[in-house]
Amino acid sequence: MLSCYRSLHRTRLKVFKDDTLALQAGKERIRNEFSKHKSETDPSKIAELISMAESAEKFLRRNVVQGVQTDESTFRLRITEDTELQDNAKLPCKEDK
């Protein structure tokens, strides 16, 4: 359980780098969620909670991309080696109908 907690915090630091508000909100959310279940003793429930935490960590690491504004109309995306890159969904055009 402790390694999962630490892993979420490491991911939070990486994903929300330089974003003070997101870093603080993530820290509080992780702490609150783990505190809610600190007295859980049922092994199956603990396994379920660990699985949920691992899924959340994986989602953050792979799917959250930080955009940093470089000027009034431009953003630079912080894509990491963990970011899942996919093709954009094709939007229907009038000619496609």
C-alpha positions as CSV (number, residue, x, y, z in Angstrom):
1,M,0.0,0.0,0.0
2,L,2.8,2.4,0.9
3,S,4.6,1.8,-2.5
4,C,1.4,2.6,-4.3
5,Y,1.0,5.8,-2.2
6,R,4.6,6.9,-3.1
7,S,4.1,6.0,-6.7
8,L,1.1,8.3,-7.0
9,H,3.0,11.1,-5.4
10,R,6.0,10.6,-7.8
11,T,3.6,10.7,-10.8
12,R,1.8,13.8,-9.4
13,L,5.2,15.6,-9.2
14,K,6.0,14.6,-12.8
15,V,2.7,15.2,-14.4
16,F,1.9,18.6,-12.7
17,K,5.5,19.9,-12.7
18,D,5.6,23.7,-12.0
19,D,1.9,23.9,-11.5
20,T,1.6,24.8,-7.8
21,L,-2.2,24.6,-7.7
22,A,-2.4,21.2,-9.4
23,L,0.5,19.8,-7.3
24,Q,-1.2,20.9,-4.0
25,A,-4.7,19.7,-5.1
26,G,-3.2,16.3,-6.1
27,K,-1.3,16.0,-2.9
28,E,-4.5,16.7,-0.8
29,R,-6.6,14.3,-2.9
30,I,-4.1,11.4,-2.6
31,R,-3.7,12.0,1.1
32,N,-7.5,12.2,1.7
33,E,-8.3,9.1,-0.4
34,F,-5.7,7.0,1.5
35,S,-6.7,8.4,4.9
36,K,-10.4,7.5,4.2
37,H,-9.3,3.8,4.0
38,K,-6.4,3.6,6.5
39,S,-8.3,1.3,8.9
40,E,-9.5,-1.1,6.1
41,T,-8.6,-4.7,7.1
42,D,-10.5,-6.7,4.5
43,P,-7.9,-8.2,2.1
44,S,-10.2,-8.2,-0.9
45,K,-11.2,-4.5,-0.3
46,I,-7.5,-3.6,0.1
47,A,-6.7,-5.3,-3.2
48,E,-9.5,-3.4,-4.9
49,L,-8.3,-0.1,-3.5
50,I,-4.7,-0.8,-4.6
51,S,-5.9,-1.7,-8.0
52,M,-7.9,1.6,-8.2
53,A,-4.9,3.6,-7.1
54,E,-2.6,1.8,-9.7
55,S,-5.2,2.6,-12.4
56,A,-5.3,6.2,-11.4
57,E,-1.5,6.4,-11.4
58,K,-1.3,4.8,-14.8
59,F,-4.0,7.1,-16.2
60,L,-2.3,10.3,-14.9
61,R,1.1,9.1,-16.3
62,R,-0.2,8.2,-19.7
63,N,-3.1,10.5,-20.4
64,V,-2.5,13.9,-18.7
65,V,-0.6,16.4,-20.8
66,Q,0.4,19.7,-19.4
67,G,0.0,22.8,-21.6
68,V,2.3,25.7,-20.9
69,Q,1.4,29.1,-22.4
70,T,4.4,30.5,-24.3
71,D,2.7,33.7,-25.6
72,E,-0.8,35.1,-26.0
73,S,-1.9,32.5,-28.5
74,T,0.6,29.6,-28.2
75,F,0.8,26.7,-25.8
76,R,3.7,24.2,-25.6
77,L,2.6,20.7,-24.6
78,R,4.8,18.7,-22.1
79,I,4.7,15.3,-23.6
80,T,6.7,12.7,-21.7
81,E,8.1,9.3,-22.6
82,D,5.0,7.8,-20.8
83,T,2.4,9.8,-22.7
84,E,0.1,7.6,-24.8
85,L,0.1,9.1,-28.3
86,Q,-2.9,8.3,-30.5
87,D,-4.2,9.5,-33.8
88,N,-6.8,12.2,-33.6
89,A,-10.3,11.2,-34.2
90,K,-11.5,12.1,-37.6
91,L,-14.2,14.7,-37.5
92,P,-17.1,14.3,-40.0
93,C,-17.0,16.7,-42.9
94,K,-19.8,17.9,-45.0
95,E,-18.4,15.8,-47.9
96,D,-18.4,12.7,-45.7
97,K,-22.2,12.8,-45.3
